[in-house]
Amino acid sequence: MAATVVRRDLERTGRCRRRALRALEESLQHRQWWVTEWPEGADHLPGLVAQDVQEAVHAQLDADWPPCPEHRDHALFVEPDLGPDSFWVCHRTGLPIATLGGL
Ligand SMILES: [Zn+2]
């Protein structure tokens, strides 16, 4: 679920490359442990994994991901940052842009 939605957003934004995919794999492995400790947190996984990949892309590729489709000069962020049914949100307008996996 988390892997599917984040991979789809990477594909739609042209970022589905080796390093981003490796960041996705690493996040999934790390978060898998977290879910075994706290099974109720499974619904939170897509948002957490999306944020992990976002941070990794920023750190490794010095790129903002995903770019805001309205402004292009900043990245969207995940809201809520810890919760189910997360959205990509433009911080400038405060409005939701897309569900995770729906970019
Ligand atoms: Zn924006």
Boltz pocket constraint, residues with backbone or C-beta under 6 A from the ligand:
constraints:
  - pocket:
      binder: B
      contacts: [[A, 68], [A, 69], [A, 70], [A, 71], [A, 72], [A, 74], [A, 90], [A, 91], [A, 92], [A, 93]]
      max_distance: 6.0
